[in-house]
Amino acid sequence: MKQTYLHRPNLTVTADFSAEEIPIFRYRLEARKDGASSKPRTVCAVMQNPSYASVEIADKSVQVLERVVFEKGLVEFNGIERLIVVNQFAFIQTNDFIGTDDQIGERNDQAIEKAIDESEIVLIAWGKDNGFVQRQERILEIVQGKKGKTLLQTSRHPSRVIYDGFIQPFHT
């Protein structure tokens, strides 16, 4: 039985899923601090692929990112009121992810681009053991096409977090 993770308190969560009765793709998950300004300072986190996180519940990785961005008091996230999570692949799968082209999702690149456009900070959070080099290169092309963004990365996948040293400047 999988462990249930809840979104952190005082957040309003929205999501964009594909239209199937049981969605196959999640294109975006957004957590906004209650009482946020109308134009909140925003972090866009790009992870590998969605697990089971939705509007109602988080998964471990999403909960870790919510803690890091909103609760840990890191200087990098000072004044941030919104977190947008997008993924290299929009295909929802918790274990044994393969990462084929048909798992990218037809609207995924547009969702990534829109999330980056809405953000001041882009956090590459797909972890060091992510072997999807072609997808990484495509997403980094999108990021590099956007000027004026602060680019950070995580030291490891968010589900394996050790908070000390977790957020780092981006380097290839």
N, C-alpha and C positions, 0 to 999 in steps of 0.2 A: 504494500500500500504506500502510495506516495505521500510525502509530508506536505501539509498545506501551509503555505506562506501567505500572510496577509500584507496588503499594501500598508505603508506606514501611515500613522494617524494624520489627520488634517490635510489630506490630499484628495482632490477630485480627479478621478481617472476616467479617460475615454480611450476608445480603441477603434481602429479601422480594420475590419475583417473582410474576407471574400464573402460572397453572397450565398454560398451553399447552406443548407439547413444546419449541418455541422461544418463550420468553416474549415477550409483546407489551408488558407493563408491568413496570416496577420501581417498587415502592412505597417501598422503604427500603433504604438501604445503611448499615451501621454499622461503624465502625472503633474498636476498643477496645485501649488499650495493654495489652500483656502484663503481668500482675501487677497490674492495676487493682483497686481496692477493690470490694467487693460493691455499693456505691452510689456509682458514680463521678460526679464533676462532669462535666457533659455540655454540649456545644454542638449545637444543631440548626441545620443550614444548609439554607436553602430556595433551591434553584436553579431553572432553567427547566424542563428535561426531561432524562431520563437519556440518556447516550450508551451506550457499550459496557461501562462499568465493571461488574464482577461481583465475586464472592468471590475469584476467582483473579487478576484484573488490574484495574488502575485505568484511568481515562482522565486526560487532562491536568488537567481541572478538579478531579477528586477528589484527585489527587496533590497539587495546589497547596494545597487545603484541608487535607489531612493535614499538609503541611509547615508551613503557617501556624499551625494549631492546636497541633501537637505539638512542632515543632522550632525555630521562630523565636524562642522566648522572649518573646513579646509579653505584656505585663502583663495584657491583657484575658483571656488564656487560661491564666493561672497556675493550676496545680492541675487542669486539665482532663485527663481520662483517657479520654473517649469522644466521638466525633463521629458524629452521625446526619445523613445526607443524605437529604432529601426534595425533591420538585420540584413546581412549579406544575402540571405535566402529567406523568403517570407513563409516557406513551408513549415507548418506547425508539426514538430516531432520532438519528443523529449529524449529518447535514447537511440543510439545506433544511427545517427544522421549520416546520410551519404553525400548530399550536396551536388545533385545533378542539375543540369540546366533547366529542366522543367520544374525544379523546386525553387527557382528564383522568384517566380510569380510575375504575371504580366504587368502589374502596376508598381512593382517594387522599386525600380530605378527612379521613377517619378516620385514615389513616396520618400525615398532617401533624399533626393534633390530638394524637395519641398521642406523637409525637416531641417536640412542644413541651411536653407535660405532663411528659415525662421529662428535660427540659433546664432548666438555669439561664440559659443564654444562647441567644438566637435570632439567627442571622446571616442577614440577607437578602442572598443572593448570586446574584441573577438578573441582575445587570448593569444598566447604565443604558440600553442600547439595546433592552430588552425591552418590546415594545409591547402586551403582553397585560394591558391595564389592568383589565378586569373580573376576571380571575383574581387579579391583584395585590390588588385591593380585597377579594376574598373571603378571601384568605389573611391579609391585614392585619386583617380583622374577627376571624378566628380568634385571631390573636396578641393583639389588644387585649382579647379576652375572657379572657385568662390574666393573672393578676396576679403581680407579683413577678419578672418576667423581665427580664433585661438585653437590650436590643434594639440590635443593631449592624448595619452594612451594609458591603458591599465597595464600593470606589471604581469598580470595573469588574468585568466578568465574570471569574471565576477563570481561565479559559483565557488571558486577556490580562493576567495579573498583572504588576504592578510592586510589589514588596513594600513599599517605602517609601510610607506613607500608604494602604495597601490596606484596612486595617480602620478604620472610622469609626463615630462614634455615628450611630444611625438618624435620618434626617430625611426628610420627604416632599417 
